[in-house]
Amino acid sequence: MGFKEDQMVTVSLYARVSSGKQAQENTIASQVAALERQISVDGYELLREYKFIDNGYSGSNLVRPNLEKLRDRVAEEFQKAGAEAVFLNYEINDNPESQLLLQMQGMIAEYERAKIMERSRRGKIYAANKGCVSVMGGAPYGYRYIDKCTGVGQALFEINEEEADVVRKVFLWVGRERASIGEVCRRLNTMSIITRTGKKCWDRSVIWGMLKNPAYKGQAAFGKTKVGVKLQHIRPQRHSCEQPKDNYSIYPVEKANWIYVKVPNIVNEDVFDIVQEQLAENRKIARTRERGAKYLLQGLIVCKCCRYAYYGSPVRNKRGEKVDHYAYYRCIGRDSYRFGGNKICDNKHIRTDALETAVWEEVKHLLKNPNRILEEYKRKLSEFKRSSWDKKSDLLEKQENKLQRGIARLIDSYAQEYISQEEFEPRVKAMKQSLKAIEEEKKRIFDQKKLKQELTLVVTNLEDFSSNITSNLDNADWITKRDIIRTLVKRIEINLENVNVVFRVKELPDSSGHNGEEKKNLQHCWGSTS
């Protein structure tokens, strides 16, 4: 800092990390070491008292103790050397007020930075709520981005028919043919279709992102991710430098907080919903295959006593060898080793062959007249399609935002003593009750949309199975049984008294008297209670 011509130059060092977690990870140590090496190379001198380090302070945080100390030392050195700091809009004099103003200049600059970022974020949210696609990072595959100068005064997404045809194929393969993402990639590679970036090989993550992107059903989503604290990697990432390029990580945002912007749709909403259900089914099947399990009801059985899942457990003889001809479904809550030596559930084991046979008989009973059931499901699906959930969801979202802004204004008014505590508390309480009611209504709509998705999946799969359902049920192989059961059965609940099969759609046609028969059929499933 201060020096004479015959003395070594003395310098100061300042470093910062943006979170306490990063400070614990010692990411700042490598930064300090690099600065010290450069100081040594340049032939400067760094004294211990001239090291200023702030651990866990964001760049937008105005209160950084060691930065303030550094500013003080710099101001002192300027003053000792007779140097004068000149500001365009302020006159600095040799008095306490001017010295205070000098100290504040850096903090004001940081404040302006934070305000600019906040205004930018608020502006993007406002633009997204107004339906502007300019806030998006770019147009996804299947669209081209038209800026407001080229377009009709505002930016928009325009369908790229060549790419859109590929998108439709992908959704058709997964939704109708139940292809896996790996199979989709293989088909695209075989057809020599290149990606937007010119690659000849399609990556699974690209297809996954495409199938999950609501823009293809006409609702581009803004605010799906947010920036947060840099995640600590357990091991170094391959093909990456020691010091990460970015000091932050990207986190997903709950769907309820996404802002949807209307764009031209490439696939209809029903197709999109079918694909979402099929992706969930594919994940279940993949996990079953990875475990090598051959249990027909794997992943469907839940214990009504402890709410843990049942799993397939082979029987072993005295020598510890597996017995091939039978096994049991067993509640996880009965495994004491999972809970510190004490089991938490006494629910029964069930023979796999007995339960699988009973459930399959229930499904066959349901499918005695598959065409009638298919028509009934289609009728219910058409009722759901006539419901205006999206409009109601948008209205609820606006009401929720309005209430949240109202609560924020009330808090500000109370903090500034514009209103008394007697006025503040009942008004805030009433607004919070309204918010709770809106949340409950949003959940109800979400449940209805989920039911619609399940109905759509059932109808689609029943149409695919229709040629085999009527004649080959008795001779169906294991895979066919599994596919049909997973299409119709949502879960199987087991308690101490009975077994209940819960179908994907609660109200089934001609269900009178069916529950009693269900219990009767499943009474023979019980195995050992030991």
Stockholm file with secondary structure:
# STOCKHOLM 1.0

chainA/1-530         MGFKEDQMVTVSLYARVSSGKQAQENTIASQVAALERQISVDGYELLREYKFIDNGYSGSNLVRPNLEKLRDRVAEEFQKAGAEAVFLNYEINDNPESQLLLQMQGMIAEYERAKIMERSRRGKIYAANKGCVSVMGGAPYGYRYIDKCTGVGQALFEINEEEADVVRKVFLWVGRERASIGEVCRRLNTMSIITRTGKKCWDRSVIWGMLKNPAYKGQAAFGKTKVGVKLQHIRPQRHSCEQPKDNYSIYPVEKANWIYVKVPNIVNEDVFDIVQEQLAENRKIARTRERGAKYLLQGLIVCKCCRYAYYGSPVRNKRGEKVDHYAYYRCIGRDSYRFGGNKICDNKHIRTDALETAVWEEVKHLLKNPNRILEEYKRKLSEFKRSSWDKKSDLLEKQENKLQRGIARLIDSYAQEYISQEEFEPRVKAMKQSLKAIEEEKKRIFDQKKLKQELTLVVTNLEDFSSNITSNLDNADWITKRDIIRTLVKRIEINLENVNVVFRVKELPDSSGHNGEEKKNLQHCWGSTS
#=GR chainA/1-530 SS CCCCTTSCCEEEEEEECSSHHHHHTTHHHHHHHHHHHHHHHTTCEEEEEEEEEESSCCTTCSCCHHHHHHHHHHHHHHHHTTCCCCCSSCCCCSSHHHHHHHHHHHHHHHHHHHHHHHHHHHHHHHHHHTTCGGGSSSCCTTEEEECTTTTTSSCEEEECHHHHHHHHHHHHHHHTTCCCHHHHHHHHHHTTCCCTTSCSSCCHHHHHHHHHCGGGGTEEEECCEEEEECCCCSSCCTTCCSSCSCSEEEEECCGGGCEEEECCCSSCHHHHHHHHHHHHHHHHHHHHHHHTCCCTTTTTEEETTTCCBEEEEEEECTTSCEEEEEEEEEEGGGCGGGGTTCCCCCCCCEEHHHHHHHHHHHHHHHTTSHHHHHHHHHHHHHHHHTCCHHHHHHHHHHHHHHHHHHHHHHHHHHHTTSSCHHHHHHHHHHHHHHHHHHHHHHHHHHHHHHHHHHHHHHHHHHHHHHHHHHHHSTTCCHHHHHHHHHHHEEEEEECSSCEEEEESSSSCTTCTTHHHHHHHHGGGGBCCCC
#=GC SS_cons         CCCCTTSCCEEEEEEECSSHHHHHTTHHHHHHHHHHHHHHHTTCEEEEEEEEEESSCCTTCSCCHHHHHHHHHHHHHHHHTTCCCCCSSCCCCSSHHHHHHHHHHHHHHHHHHHHHHHHHHHHHHHHHHTTCGGGSSSCCTTEEEECTTTTTSSCEEEECHHHHHHHHHHHHHHHTTCCCHHHHHHHHHHTTCCCTTSCSSCCHHHHHHHHHCGGGGTEEEECCEEEEECCCCSSCCTTCCSSCSCSEEEEECCGGGCEEEECCCSSCHHHHHHHHHHHHHHHHHHHHHHHTCCCTTTTTEEETTTCCBEEEEEEECTTSCEEEEEEEEEEGGGCGGGGTTCCCCCCCCEEHHHHHHHHHHHHHHHTTSHHHHHHHHHHHHHHHHTCCHHHHHHHHHHHHHHHHHHHHHHHHHHHTTSSCHHHHHHHHHHHHHHHHHHHHHHHHHHHHHHHHHHHHHHHHHHHHHHHHHHHHSTTCCHHHHHHHHHHHEEEEEECSSCEEEEESSSSCTTCTTHHHHHHHHGGGGBCCCC
//
